[in-house]
Amino acid sequence: MASSAPQHRFSITCDDTGNWTLEGGPQHRHRCFADLPAALDCAKHDGDLAPAMIELRVSGLYACIHQDQGWPQRVCAPRRGA
């Protein structure tokens, strides 16, 4: 079933120092974060939880994650001790 909501595209990359970069979305921003959950939270906010394609790149690993309206899929586990 097709959705009338726009689908955003985000790219999240972790560099060799452990910093995360978020690019894309409706505002086409380039922002840096200390961890993946912070980058994902920013993407959710920027895209107003509209359907999205998230490209995740970490140490040679590439994953492409589709989120439906509301972002129902968890992309990463909660931090230990949280």
C-alpha positions in Angstrom: 0.0 0.0 0.0 1.5 3.3 -1.0 1.9 6.2 1.5 1.2 9.8 0.7 3.8 10.9 3.3 7.2 12.0 1.8 10.1 9.5 2.3 13.2 11.2 3.6 16.7 9.8 3.2 19.3 10.0 5.9 22.9 8.9 6.0 24.6 8.2 9.3 28.3 7.4 9.4 30.7 6.6 12.2 34.3 7.7 11.6 37.5 6.0 13.0 37.4 8.2 16.1 33.8 7.1 17.1 32.1 10.3 16.0 28.8 10.0 14.2 27.8 12.2 11.2 24.2 12.7 10.1 23.4 14.0 6.6 20.3 14.4 4.6 16.7 14.7 5.5 14.3 17.4 4.6 16.7 20.1 5.8 19.8 18.6 4.2 21.9 19.3 7.2 25.3 17.9 8.1 25.6 17.4 11.9 28.0 15.6 14.2 27.1 13.5 17.3 28.9 11.6 20.0 26.7 8.5 19.6 24.3 6.7 17.3 21.1 7.3 19.5 21.7 11.0 19.4 22.0 11.0 15.6 18.9 8.9 15.2 16.9 11.2 17.6 17.9 14.2 15.5 16.9 12.4 12.2 13.5 11.5 13.8 13.0 15.1 14.8 14.2 16.6 11.5 11.9 14.2 9.5 8.9 14.6 11.8 8.8 10.7 12.0 7.8 10.6 8.3 8.8 7.4 6.4 12.5 7.3 5.8 15.4 5.4 4.4 18.4 5.4 6.7 21.8 4.4 5.4 24.1 3.4 8.2 27.9 3.0 7.6 30.2 1.7 10.4 33.7 0.2 10.0 33.0 -1.0 6.4 29.5 -2.3 7.3 26.7 -0.8 5.2 23.0 -1.2 6.3 20.0 0.3 4.8 17.0 0.6 7.1 13.5 1.6 6.1 11.3 3.2 8.7 7.5 3.5 8.1 5.5 6.5 9.4 6.2 6.9 13.2 9.5 5.0 13.0 8.3 1.9 14.7 11.5 -0.1 14.2 14.2 0.1 16.8 17.6 0.7 15.1 19.9 0.2 18.1 19.6 -1.3 21.6 19.4 1.0 24.7 22.7 1.8 26.4 23.7 -0.6 29.1 22.7 0.6 32.6 20.0 2.8 31.1 
